[in-house]
Amino acid sequence: MQKPLWRAAPGRQMSKALSDSPVHIEQLCDLLELGTSPGTVSRVSGGFHHRMWRLETQNGCFAVKQLADDMDMNDAATVEQINATEITAHEFSCHEIPSLYSLHLDRQHLHLLDGVGYLVYPWTNATACHRNGIEEYHAITVASTLAHMHRSDIQVPELRDVPAFPVTAERVVDLVQLARQRNVRYSDILEDRLDDILRIVALHAPALEQLESHQVVSHGDLDHKNILWDEKGEPLLIDWESARRLNPTYELLLEALDWGGITAHFDARPFTTILRAYIDAGGRIVEDMIPAASDAIQGAWVNWLLYNVGRAVGLKDTHQRAIGSSQVDLVLSALLRMEKQADRLTEIAMRYAS
């Protein structure tokens, strides 16, 4: 659900794959002292947005993330923010948070070669847990780690505050009307639920304002895809590009809902397990923040919904239209489940609040 925090590159052509750029491979090896490379890399899975590669040298194996072409590497703020999120991962690792961070030179993690951005990581054989394979141990470990992160309250001067953009009623109405005109799938449901969506929108800005009164630096997108598990069952947190300052109660409830399967087949047991384990690990759920966190989460979903309605009404890119339609379906399902479960989930959260 988390929307990218970077600026899109205007009309940029697709860059060469790293496998077709031997000069870039050599430059990365020299820059980071990776050792002599045979000059070849292999594509690996795991990059939903970016391209991921396995690089083998005499010194070992490395994972290279080639940043997506829609990220504007000419925009200084984008470059600084990407680098700052990797610094965040490094800082958390110094506080005993199991974080995978990219190799760096004097806190410079992002490397630009001919306008292409690269991040290079030590190779790991740890793997993500499929949603259907999530067990109580995973939920408890994630909650305990989140509590540790929130208590650490680290400071990362390079990490800029991400401005909040509350959804507006005008934007909702305009996009719903456009979806109907373009005959987008589920546009009829959007029209039927317009009043409910506008009710969520009205609560979004006040909720964000309240949550801003207490924030800490954290991961920002700690769902099951962004945690790897090694053979011993130890976690490793990856993909820190959504790292930012945010309210800890908001992040806790957001992740508890995600691990409970709010976008698929919701189960309240992981939700409850995460809240209980978070408290047991020294975390604190602020009672007054629970309603605001709930409103902000629903507002964020509506924001993501509208972003994907915009994708779905596009006329040129059929791939983006397909992604947009599927995400509209997912978010509508999550909002409906949240609506049905709201009172029950609030009662559970209040039970653990201080």
C-alpha positions as CSV (number, residue, x, y, z in Angstrom):
1,M,0.0,0.0,0.0
2,Q,2.9,2.3,0.7
3,K,3.2,4.8,-2.1
4,P,6.8,5.6,-3.3
5,L,8.3,8.7,-1.6
6,W,10.5,9.7,-4.5
7,R,10.0,11.9,-7.5
8,A,9.2,10.2,-10.8
9,A,11.6,10.8,-13.7
10,P,9.9,12.7,-16.6
11,G,9.7,10.8,-19.8
12,R,12.9,8.8,-19.3
13,Q,13.8,5.9,-21.6
14,M,14.5,2.5,-20.1
15,S,18.1,2.2,-19.0
16,K,20.3,-0.8,-20.0
17,A,20.2,-3.9,-17.8
18,L,23.2,-4.2,-15.6
19,S,24.0,-7.5,-17.4
20,D,24.5,-5.5,-20.6
21,S,26.6,-2.8,-18.8
22,P,30.0,-4.4,-18.1
23,V,31.5,-1.0,-17.5
24,H,29.1,-0.4,-14.7
25,I,29.9,-3.8,-13.2
26,E,33.6,-3.0,-13.2
27,Q,33.0,0.5,-11.8
28,L,30.9,-0.9,-8.9
29,C,33.6,-3.5,-8.1
30,D,36.3,-0.9,-8.1
31,L,34.3,1.7,-6.1
32,L,33.3,-0.7,-3.4
33,E,36.4,-3.0,-3.5
34,L,34.3,-6.0,-4.3
35,G,37.1,-7.9,-5.9
36,T,37.6,-9.0,-9.5
37,S,34.4,-9.9,-11.2
38,P,34.1,-12.4,-14.1
39,G,32.1,-9.6,-15.8
40,T,28.7,-11.3,-15.7
41,V,25.8,-11.0,-13.4
42,S,22.6,-13.0,-13.2
43,R,19.0,-11.7,-12.7
44,V,17.3,-12.8,-9.5
45,S,13.8,-12.5,-8.3
46,G,12.7,-10.3,-5.4
47,G,12.5,-6.9,-7.0
48,F,8.8,-5.8,-7.4
49,H,9.7,-2.3,-8.6
50,H,13.5,-2.5,-9.2
51,R,15.7,-5.0,-11.0
52,M,17.8,-7.3,-8.7
53,W,21.1,-9.0,-9.7
54,R,23.5,-11.5,-8.2
55,L,27.1,-10.5,-8.7
56,E,29.9,-12.9,-8.0
57,T,33.5,-11.9,-7.5
58,Q,36.6,-13.4,-6.0
59,N,35.6,-11.9,-2.6
60,G,32.1,-13.4,-2.5
61,C,28.5,-12.8,-3.7
62,F,26.6,-9.5,-3.7
63,A,23.1,-8.4,-4.5
64,V,22.8,-5.4,-6.7
65,K,19.6,-3.3,-6.8
66,Q,19.3,-1.4,-10.1
67,L,16.8,1.3,-9.3
68,A,13.7,1.6,-11.5
69,D,13.8,4.0,-14.4
70,D,10.9,6.0,-13.1
71,M,13.0,7.3,-10.2
72,D,14.4,10.7,-11.1
73,M,18.2,10.4,-10.4
74,N,18.6,14.0,-11.6
75,D,16.5,15.2,-8.7
76,A,18.7,16.0,-5.7
77,A,15.9,15.5,-3.1
78,T,15.2,12.0,-4.5
79,V,18.8,11.0,-4.4
80,E,19.2,12.3,-0.9
81,Q,16.1,10.5,0.4
82,I,17.1,7.2,-1.1
83,N,20.5,7.4,0.5
84,A,19.0,8.5,3.8
85,T,16.8,5.4,4.0
86,E,19.9,3.2,3.6
87,I,21.6,5.2,6.4
88,T,18.5,4.6,8.5
89,A,18.9,0.8,8.0
90,H,22.6,1.1,9.0
91,E,21.8,3.1,12.1
92,F,19.2,0.6,13.2
93,S,21.7,-2.2,12.7
94,C,23.9,-0.4,15.2
95,H,21.0,-0.7,17.7
96,E,20.8,-4.5,17.3
97,I,17.9,-4.4,14.8
98,P,18.6,-7.1,12.1
99,S,18.8,-4.8,9.1
100,L,20.1,-5.4,5.6
101,Y,21.8,-2.2,4.4
102,S,23.8,-1.5,1.3
103,L,27.6,-1.1,1.2
104,H,28.7,2.5,1.6
105,L,31.6,4.9,1.4
106,D,31.4,7.6,4.2
107,R,27.5,7.2,4.5
108,Q,27.1,7.3,0.7
109,H,25.1,4.2,-0.2
110,L,23.6,5.2,-3.5
111,H,25.9,5.1,-6.5
112,L,25.1,6.9,-9.7
113,L,26.7,5.7,-12.9
114,D,25.6,7.5,-16.1
115,G,22.3,8.5,-14.5
116,V,21.5,5.0,-13.2
117,G,21.2,4.4,-9.5
118,Y,22.7,1.3,-7.8
119,L,22.7,-0.1,-4.3
120,V,24.9,-3.1,-3.5
121,Y,24.3,-5.5,-0.6
122,P,26.0,-8.5,0.9
123,W,24.3,-11.6,-0.5
124,T,22.0,-13.4,1.9
125,N,20.3,-16.8,1.5
126,A,17.5,-15.8,3.9
127,T,14.0,-15.9,2.3
128,A,10.7,-14.3,2.8
129,C,7.8,-16.2,4.4
130,H,4.8,-16.7,2.2
131,R,1.6,-15.3,3.7
132,N,0.1,-18.8,4.0
133,G,3.2,-19.9,6.0
134,I,3.0,-17.2,8.7
135,E,3.1,-18.7,12.2
136,E,2.7,-17.2,15.6
137,Y,6.5,-17.1,16.0
138,H,6.8,-14.8,13.0
139,A,4.2,-12.4,14.3
140,I,5.7,-12.3,17.8
141,T,9.2,-11.7,16.4
142,V,8.0,-8.9,14.1
143,A,6.1,-7.2,17.0
144,S,9.1,-7.5,19.3
145,T,11.4,-6.0,16.6
146,L,9.0,-3.1,16.0
147,A,8.9,-2.3,19.7
148,H,12.7,-2.3,19.8
149,M,12.8,0.0,16.8
150,H,10.3,2.4,18.4
151,R,12.1,2.5,21.7
152,S,15.4,3.1,20.0
153,D,14.2,6.5,18.8
154,I,17.2,6.9,16.6
155,Q,18.1,10.2,14.9
156,V,19.0,10.3,11.2
157,P,19.7,14.0,10.2
158,E,19.8,13.1,6.5
159,L,16.2,11.7,6.6
160,R,13.9,14.5,5.6
161,D,10.3,14.7,6.8
162,V,7.9,13.5,4.3
163,P,5.0,15.9,3.8
164,A,1.5,14.5,4.4
165,F,-0.9,15.0,1.6
166,P,-4.5,14.4,2.9
167,V,-7.0,13.2,0.3
168,T,-9.5,15.9,-0.8
169,A,-13.1,15.3,-1.6
170,E,-12.8,17.1,-4.9
171,R,-10.1,14.6,-6.0
172,V,-12.3,11.7,-5.0
173,V,-15.3,12.9,-6.9
174,D,-13.3,13.8,-10.0
175,L,-11.5,10.4,-10.2
176,V,-14.7,8.4,-9.5
177,Q,-16.4,10.2,-12.4
178,L,-13.5,9.7,-14.7
179,A,-13.5,6.0,-13.8
180,R,-17.1,5.8,-14.8
181,Q,-16.5,7.6,-18.1
182,R,-13.6,5.2,-18.9
183,N,-15.6,2.2,-17.9
184,V,-13.0,1.1,-15.3
185,R,-13.7,-2.2,-13.5
186,Y,-15.4,-1.6,-10.1
187,S,-16.3,2.0,-11.0
188,D,-19.9,1.1,-10.1
189,I,-18.8,0.0,-6.6
190,L,-16.8,3.3,-6.3
191,E,-20.0,5.2,-7.1
192,D,-22.1,3.2,-4.7
193,R,-19.6,3.7,-1.8
194,L,-18.8,7.3,-2.6
195,D,-20.4,8.6,0.6
196,D,-18.4,6.2,2.7
197,I,-15.2,7.1,0.9
198,L,-15.9,10.8,1.5
199,R,-16.5,10.2,5.2
200,I,-13.0,8.6,5.4
201,V,-11.6,11.6,3.6
202,A,-13.1,14.0,6.0
203,L,-11.4,12.3,8.9
204,H,-8.0,11.9,7.2
205,A,-6.4,15.4,7.7
206,P,-7.4,15.8,11.4
207,A,-6.0,12.3,12.1
208,L,-2.7,13.1,10.4
209,E,-2.4,16.3,12.4
210,Q,-3.0,14.4,15.7
211,L,-0.5,11.7,14.8
212,E,2.2,14.2,14.1
213,S,2.4,15.1,17.8
214,H,4.6,12.1,18.4
215,Q,6.8,10.5,15.8
216,V,9.8,8.2,15.6
217,V,12.0,7.1,12.8
218,S,11.0,3.6,11.6
219,H,10.8,1.2,8.6
220,G,7.4,2.3,7.3
221,D,6.6,-0.9,5.3
222,L,7.2,-3.9,7.5
223,D,4.9,-6.4,5.8
224,H,5.8,-10.1,5.3
225,K,7.6,-9.5,2.0
226,N,10.1,-7.2,3.6
227,I,11.3,-9.6,6.3
228,L,13.6,-12.4,5.4
229,W,14.2,-15.5,7.6
230,D,17.3,-17.5,7.8
231,E,17.7,-21.2,8.5
232,K,17.7,-20.6,12.3
233,G,14.4,-18.6,12.1
234,E,16.2,-15.2,12.6
235,P,14.7,-12.2,10.8
236,L,16.4,-9.7,8.5
237,L,14.6,-6.5,7.6
238,I,15.0,-5.4,4.0
239,D,13.7,-2.7,1.6
240,W,14.0,0.4,3.7
241,E,13.0,2.9,1.0
242,S,9.8,3.8,2.9
243,A,11.7,4.7,6.1
244,R,10.6,8.0,7.6
245,R,9.3,9.6,10.8
246,L,5.8,8.3,11.8
247,N,3.6,7.7,14.7
248,P,4.4,4.4,16.4
249,T,0.8,3.5,17.3
250,Y,-0.1,4.1,13.6
251,E,2.7,1.9,12.3
252,L,1.9,-0.9,14.8
253,L,-1.8,-1.0,13.9
254,L,-1.0,-0.8,10.2
255,E,1.4,-3.8,10.4
256,A,-0.9,-5.7,12.7
257,L,-3.7,-5.4,10.1
258,D,-1.4,-6.4,7.3
259,W,-0.1,-9.5,9.1
260,G,-3.7,-10.3,10.0
261,G,-4.5,-10.4,6.3
262,I,-6.8,-7.3,6.0
263,T,-6.2,-7.2,2.2
264,A,-7.0,-11.0,1.8
265,H,-8.7,-13.2,4.4
266,F,-8.5,-11.4,7.7
267,D,-7.7,-13.3,10.9
268,A,-7.9,-11.5,14.1
269,R,-5.4,-13.9,15.8
270,P,-2.2,-12.5,14.3
271,F,-3.6,-9.0,14.9
272,T,-4.0,-9.7,18.6
273,T,-0.7,-11.6,18.8
274,I,1.2,-8.7,17.4
275,L,-0.3,-6.2,19.8
276,R,0.3,-8.4,22.8
277,A,3.9,-9.2,21.8
278,Y,4.6,-5.5,21.1
279,I,3.5,-4.6,24.7
280,D,5.5,-7.6,26.1
281,A,8.6,-6.3,24.4
282,G,8.3,-2.9,26.0
283,G,6.2,-1.1,23.3
284,R,3.5,1.4,24.2
285,I,0.1,1.8,22.6
286,V,-1.3,5.2,23.2
287,E,-5.1,5.0,23.8
288,D,-5.8,8.5,22.5
289,M,-3.9,7.7,19.2
290,I,-5.9,4.6,18.3
291,P,-8.9,6.3,16.7
292,A,-6.6,8.7,14.8
293,A,-4.4,5.8,13.7
294,S,-7.5,3.9,12.4
295,D,-8.7,7.0,10.5
296,A,-5.2,7.6,9.0
297,I,-4.8,4.0,7.9
298,Q,-8.2,4.1,6.1
299,G,-7.2,7.5,4.6
300,A,-4.0,6.1,3.4
301,W,-5.9,3.2,1.7
302,V,-8.2,5.7,0.0
303,N,-5.1,7.6,-1.2
304,W,-3.7,4.4,-2.6
305,L,-7.1,3.6,-4.1
306,L,-7.2,6.9,-5.9
307,Y,-3.6,6.6,-7.1
308,N,-4.6,3.2,-8.7
309,V,-7.8,4.6,-10.1
310,G,-5.6,7.1,-11.9
311,R,-3.5,4.2,-13.2
312,A,-6.6,2.3,-14.3
313,V,-7.9,5.2,-16.4
314,G,-4.7,5.6,-18.3
315,L,-5.0,5.3,-22.0
316,K,-1.5,4.4,-23.1
317,D,0.1,1.9,-20.7
318,T,-1.9,-1.3,-20.6
319,H,0.4,-2.9,-18.0
320,Q,-0.1,0.0,-15.6
321,R,-3.9,-0.1,-16.3
322,A,-3.9,-3.8,-15.3
323,I,-1.9,-3.1,-12.1
324,G,-4.2,-0.2,-11.2
325,S,-7.4,-2.3,-11.6
326,S,-6.0,-5.2,-9.5
327,Q,-5.0,-2.7,-6.7
328,V,-8.4,-1.0,-6.8
329,D,-9.9,-4.4,-6.1
330,L,-7.5,-5.1,-3.3
331,V,-8.0,-1.8,-1.5
332,L,-11.8,-1.9,-1.8
333,S,-11.7,-5.3,-0.2
334,A,-9.5,-4.0,2.6
335,L,-11.8,-1.0,3.2
336,L,-14.9,-3.3,3.4
337,R,-13.2,-5.6,5.8
338,M,-12.0,-2.7,7.9
339,E,-15.5,-1.3,8.0
340,K,-16.9,-4.7,9.2
341,Q,-14.1,-5.2,11.8
342,A,-13.7,-1.6,13.0
343,D,-15.4,-1.9,16.3
344,R,-13.9,-5.3,17.2
345,L,-10.4,-4.2,16.3
346,T,-10.7,-1.0,18.2
347,E,-11.8,-2.9,21.3
348,I,-8.8,-5.3,21.0
349,A,-6.4,-2.3,20.6
350,M,-7.9,-0.5,23.5
351,R,-7.4,-3.6,25.7
352,Y,-3.6,-3.3,25.2
353,A,-3.4,0.5,25.3
354,S,-2.0,2.6,28.1
